[in-house]
Every structure is written in C-alpha cells, then in structure tokens.
Amino acid sequence: MKFIAHINIMPLKELLDPQGKAVNNSLHNLGLTSVHNVRIGKHITMELEAADKDQAAAKTSEACKKLLANQVMESFDFTITEA
C-alpha cells in the first residue's frame, strides 16, 4: 500500500530560535504586535510503500531519527495517511 507521511520538525522549546525571533520582531515592526513566540520549523511530506499504517509509521520514525531531524536540537511529529 502507498502512504503519505506529513512530518513536522521544530526546534526544541528549550533552545533559542533565531529565525523565529527575527520573524517575530519583523511582524512587530509591521504593526502586528499581538503576535508572540514565533518558531520556525520544517514540514516534509514523503510517499512510501508499506504493508500497513503501523509499518509506514515505523519507517517514517526511522527516517526522522536517522536523517530528517537532528534530535539534539529538534523534535518531530508526523501523521500517516493512505495515498
């Protein structure tokens, strides 16, 4: 079966996010002062073949741990849908 993984990778909350801080400050300069705590991350979609949804989730988790996310600095979560 074909599945699509929707992966979100974000910097750990304990770490500074200089890109998010720059965007937050820029939004304030544009008059959007009600915006706070902007964090910038990555969204990845990938199509994969697996016998079932659990196997697709295991493959996606492995891809995140081995390549897509730096677990020292980033966290990840994902959803799996049938293609």
PEURFEN-V451396 format. One record per residue. N is the residue number from 1. SS is DSSP state (alpha for helix, beta for strand, coil for the rest). Layout:
n=N ss=SS
n=N ss=SS
//
This chain:
n=1 ss=coil
n=2 ss=beta
n=3 ss=beta
n=4 ss=beta
n=5 ss=beta
n=6 ss=beta
n=7 ss=beta
n=8 ss=beta
n=9 ss=beta
n=10 ss=beta
n=11 ss=beta
n=12 ss=coil
n=13 ss=coil
n=14 ss=coil
n=15 ss=coil
n=16 ss=coil
n=17 ss=coil
n=18 ss=alpha
n=19 ss=alpha
n=20 ss=alpha
n=21 ss=alpha
n=22 ss=alpha
n=23 ss=alpha
n=24 ss=alpha
n=25 ss=alpha
n=26 ss=alpha
n=27 ss=alpha
n=28 ss=alpha
n=29 ss=alpha
n=30 ss=coil
n=31 ss=coil
n=32 ss=coil
n=33 ss=coil
n=34 ss=coil
n=35 ss=coil
n=36 ss=coil
n=37 ss=coil
n=38 ss=coil
n=39 ss=coil
n=40 ss=coil
n=41 ss=coil
n=42 ss=beta
n=43 ss=beta
n=44 ss=beta
n=45 ss=beta
n=46 ss=beta
n=47 ss=beta
n=48 ss=beta
n=49 ss=beta
n=50 ss=coil
n=51 ss=coil
n=52 ss=coil
n=53 ss=alpha
n=54 ss=alpha
n=55 ss=alpha
n=56 ss=alpha
n=57 ss=alpha
n=58 ss=alpha
n=59 ss=alpha
n=60 ss=alpha
n=61 ss=alpha
n=62 ss=alpha
n=63 ss=alpha
n=64 ss=alpha
n=65 ss=alpha
n=66 ss=alpha
n=67 ss=alpha
n=68 ss=alpha
n=69 ss=coil
n=70 ss=coil
n=71 ss=coil
n=72 ss=coil
n=73 ss=coil
n=74 ss=beta
n=75 ss=beta
n=76 ss=beta
n=77 ss=beta
n=78 ss=beta
n=79 ss=beta
n=80 ss=beta
n=81 ss=beta
n=82 ss=beta
n=83 ss=coil
//
